[in-house]
């Protein structure tokens, strides 16, 4: 479960996520990072859906693959993600109805501009090109003439309000802090933009749930 807001053009990739990971029924489980920089490939990877899968994908890219850049990686990604997802579901006994999505943003080794790809488990991780502009998940309104990162907090607050009106078993849970990952030709800028008003209350719930699960 993730709030993901991103913007891309030829010269930059901007990615904003929340940090809350939940248990299957929506109870707060932990705070986590939902995007990773991959400096040697000049790219950012991020994901939505099941917790833990993106981390395994990062390790796979960083430790077990020899690729030149985002486009070379794109050639191999669908097949590797299929196998990785199968093993992840078996390890954690994940239902076949659960899905996950992986995003890649980075400077192409072919033409030197930003390329973006999305891989959805519901589509067998087939590579899909993303056009330049803004992307949002789950839904919210985009302010006219939006500015980043200025409008990110209000957009995520609206996402939270919309999701709070949904049935619990259909809700996307958003919380914790807002993390920004920004890639330009000069490098990466990663920082905490803000935190949600219920951060401390959520943190208390995380420790309570941890105690009930593991002690």
KAVENMO-V342345 format. One record per backbone hydrogen bond with DSSP energy under -0.5 kcal/mol. CO is the residue of the C=O (numbers start at 1). NH is the residue of the N-H. E is the energy in kcal/mol with one decimal. If there is no record, write none. Layout:
co: [CO/CO]
nh: [NH/NH]
e: [E/E]
This chain:
co: [2/3/4/5/6/7/8/9/10/11/12/13/14/15/16/17/19/21/21/23/27/30/34/36/38/38/39/42/43/44/45/46/48/50/52/53/54/55/56/57/58/59/60/61/65/69/70/71/72/73/73/74/76/77/78/79/80/81/82/83/84/85/86/87/88/89/89/95/99/100/101/102/103/104/105/106/107/108/113/115/116/117/118/119/120/120/121/123/126/128/133/135/137/141/143/147/149/149/151/152/153/154/155/156/157/158/159/160/161/162/163/167/167/168/171/172/175/175/176/177/178/178/179/180/181/182/183/184/187/189/191/191/194/196/198/199/200/201/202/203/204/205/206/207/208/209/210/211]
nh: [4/18/137/16/135/14/133/12/114/185/9/183/7/181/5/179/32/29/30/26/23/21/47/45/41/43/42/107/38/105/36/103/101/53/56/57/58/59/60/61/62/63/64/65/67/73/74/75/76/76/77/78/80/81/82/83/84/85/86/87/88/89/90/91/92/93/94/98/50/121/48/119/46/117/44/115/70/112/108/106/130/104/128/102/123/125/124/126/120/118/8/6/4/143/146/151/152/153/155/156/157/158/159/160/161/162/163/164/165/165/166/170/171/171/173/174/19/20/196/179/193/194/17/191/15/189/13/187/184/182/180/193/178/199/202/203/204/205/206/207/208/209/210/211/212/213/214/215]
e: [-0.6/-0.9/-2.2/-2.8/-2.8/-3.0/-2.0/-0.7/-1.7/-0.5/-2.1/-3.0/-2.4/-2.8/-2.3/-2.6/-3.0/-2.8/-1.8/-2.8/-3.0/-2.9/-1.6/-2.6/-1.7/-1.3/-1.2/-2.1/-3.1/-2.6/-2.9/-3.2/-2.3/-1.0/-1.4/-1.9/-2.6/-2.1/-2.2/-2.6/-2.9/-2.8/-1.8/-0.7/-0.7/-2.6/-2.0/-1.2/-0.9/-0.7/-2.0/-0.7/-1.8/-2.9/-2.1/-1.5/-2.5/-3.0/-2.0/-2.1/-2.2/-2.6/-2.0/-2.5/-2.0/-0.8/-2.0/-1.4/-0.5/-2.8/-2.2/-2.8/-1.9/-2.3/-3.4/-3.2/-0.6/-1.4/-2.9/-2.1/-2.1/-2.7/-1.6/-2.8/-1.5/-3.2/-1.9/-1.6/-0.5/-2.3/-2.0/-2.5/-3.3/-0.6/-1.5/-2.9/-1.7/-0.5/-1.8/-2.6/-2.6/-1.8/-2.2/-2.5/-2.0/-2.6/-2.6/-2.1/-0.7/-1.0/-1.6/-2.0/-0.7/-0.7/-0.6/-0.5/-2.0/-1.0/-2.5/-0.6/-2.7/-0.8/-2.1/-1.9/-2.6/-2.1/-2.1/-1.7/-2.6/-2.2/-3.1/-0.6/-3.0/-2.0/-2.7/-2.4/-2.0/-1.8/-2.2/-1.8/-2.0/-2.8/-2.3/-2.3/-2.0/-1.7/-2.6/-1.4]
